[in-house]
């Protein structure tokens, strides 16, 4: 009972200290959002708007219908690939419209002309591939026995839509970056200002002091990832299938990331170096742990390394939430729980060695 | 029985002994001073008492507990006002106190009330909501003291409490420290200011290079010095000042810049008139000052160096 009251006091005291690092907290919360917006510009949007100008013929109408029905990844529940829109009255190619699909029925065929003002050839090819995909669907209906069905067989067990994968990876990174950005400077500032002496001379259990500090960093990181997840949902339409499970996993994961951020601060003891070292380590763990692409595409040596990164297992646990129908292993959950307990335990050990041990 | 007992305490950094075979006891309800120049081992001794440093030899007992083996008990019994005030400068005085209460106080409910009393006592209540970065040096020291008293420790360690504080603030702090002594608290003060040790402390231990060179009340220490100092300034240089003053009963004459002569004499009151008259024969006497022995003189007589060297 005394410990609970003490913890509550410590937590209140921790949040009062936030006033001394308001800028760090603000950036720590907002940075994942900014990262998200910047990085999302690198990922192609799921749905392309294609402006169409048709002659009103039934053939043109069929193709427009096929364009609207085309799904990403060739799967029935994939996101729509094309959003066909009639060319607005008075609009011209080259102003706000970079691509235009013109359809003209002829005697023996439908002539489709893809006019484009883009100079990015990859983007143009991407448009054309999608348009071809819609045309293939039309042909297949007519060819009957003469049709050729092209099937995709993914090399990997999961062929993810990169937008979903990107969202998942970015959320995992958001938690880590936020925890390091706030946690590491928090402790390092105490060393720089000499205020660590208050904790060094305190008779209160270090586990309790650290738990309060950990919760403060965790809550801030959870706010950051909550905002980033909301943005992903609103901006990309990618939501986790089970919000409660997602929240639970994130709470578990923030124990690891917050412990990591505080540990970096304890070991480095200078605000800027602590932040930079924490950030680089975060990026490495994120890449090795499959935050950007599946670890299976990494070389054999990096695949071994990835087994030691908690990010790897967190990504595995998030898969079923972003790719319904897939499953994660109980081992992954066990490892993440183990990492959470272990990282907090390690934090206490390092705190005792760095802060409390008489020299 | 002393509240704090130090026995043959030694702390080495490589070949250098920061504290060397130091022994003393601080009685309950006294202000005990550790006086010495910078680097004499005062802060090291304090940090050995509060458990921040590990001793190489000897023993420390704080109210029945060893800081090395029973650190939590010692920390709950000690209040520490460090050399650097280590306050959260972006926070208000009240927030600093709340933070301290969470880390130290047993009765958290009572801490709130005591906090307000201490802020009032230290004349900080009007500014208690302002960020500490807007405080003067003296206000910060008073806040550090209030914070250290929040958990009502029976023993308090002050490491150079008036460093960087103006004269008015220094006297206010001394008054607070004396009031604590009168409440029965055990107080250990480190200082390199002889006047502070002289005026504030009940007993003073003089430290030099980690070793104890004297321990007694300030008056008893000064009584060991059998001479006074007369400082004389003249308008023009005196011809052969030693030949002029020594026949009058002066033991030693030292000449300093700006026609200043420092005379060491057994009983200044007896020879002062003769000294001034003798000097006035040669030139105009600008000023004359007689000084009884100080702790600086004690340090000088014991080490051959002045306290500030």
Interface residues (C-beta under 8 A of the other chain):
Chain A: X5 X6 X9 X10 X12 X13 X16 X17 X19 X20 X193 X194 X195 X197 X198 X199 X200 X201 X202 X203 X204 X209 X356 X358 X359
Chain B: X50 X51 X52 X53 X54 X67 X68 X71 X72 X73 X75 X76 X78 X80 X82 X84 X86 X87 X88 X89 X90 X91 X95 X98 X99 X100 X101 X102 X103 X104 X108
